[in-house]
């Protein structure tokens, strides 16, 4: 069984889609903001994973030089990526 679309196909430019979405939804998150948020979350995740790997070789003097303690660094590493 084949399905057919009764309406004509309309190709919208990105600006037109943005306008149409804003008309339909009172809360609108632009695509660029979504991408920026995802990139931020990914960078936090990578940074915290790298920090967790590096912490294993740090001694207390190195934490002191960085102005933190091992406990504070471990707390930062355990944070979910969506938390600042």
C-alpha positions in Angstrom: 0.0 0.0 0.0 1.4 3.4 -1.0 0.8 6.6 0.9 0.5 9.8 -0.9 0.7 13.3 0.4 -2.3 15.4 -0.6 -0.6 18.7 0.0 2.0 20.2 -2.3 5.6 20.0 -1.0 7.0 23.3 0.2 10.7 23.8 0.7 11.4 26.5 3.4 14.5 28.4 3.9 16.0 28.3 7.4 14.8 31.9 8.2 11.3 31.0 7.2 11.3 27.9 9.4 12.5 30.0 12.3 9.7 32.4 11.9 7.1 29.6 11.5 8.3 27.9 14.7 8.2 31.2 16.6 4.6 31.7 15.5 3.6 28.2 16.8 5.5 28.0 20.0 5.8 30.6 22.8 9.0 29.1 24.0 11.6 28.8 21.2 15.2 27.8 21.6 17.2 28.7 18.5 19.2 25.8 16.9 22.4 27.7 17.5 21.8 27.9 21.2 21.1 24.1 21.3 24.3 23.4 19.5 26.3 25.7 21.9 24.8 23.9 24.9 25.7 20.5 23.5 29.3 21.7 22.8 29.6 23.1 26.3 28.4 19.9 27.8 30.8 17.8 25.7 33.7 20.0 26.7 32.8 19.7 30.4 32.6 16.0 30.1 36.0 15.7 28.4 37.6 18.1 30.9 36.3 16.2 33.9 37.4 12.9 32.4 40.8 14.2 31.8 41.0 15.7 35.3 40.0 12.3 36.8 42.8 10.6 34.9 45.4 13.3 35.8 44.4 13.4 39.5 45.7 9.8 40.0 49.3 11.0 39.6 48.9 14.2 41.6 50.4 14.6 45.1 49.0 16.9 47.8 51.6 19.6 46.9 50.3 19.7 43.4 46.8 20.3 44.6 48.0 23.0 46.9 49.8 24.7 44.0 46.5 24.6 42.1 44.7 26.2 45.0 42.4 23.3 45.7 42.3 20.1 47.7 42.0 16.5 46.5 38.4 16.4 47.9 37.3 19.5 46.0 38.8 18.2 42.8 37.1 14.8 43.3 33.8 16.6 43.9 34.3 18.5 40.6 35.1 15.3 38.7 31.9 13.6 40.0 29.6 16.5 38.8 27.3 15.6 35.9 28.3 17.4 32.7 25.1 19.6 32.7 26.1 21.2 36.0 28.4 24.1 36.1 
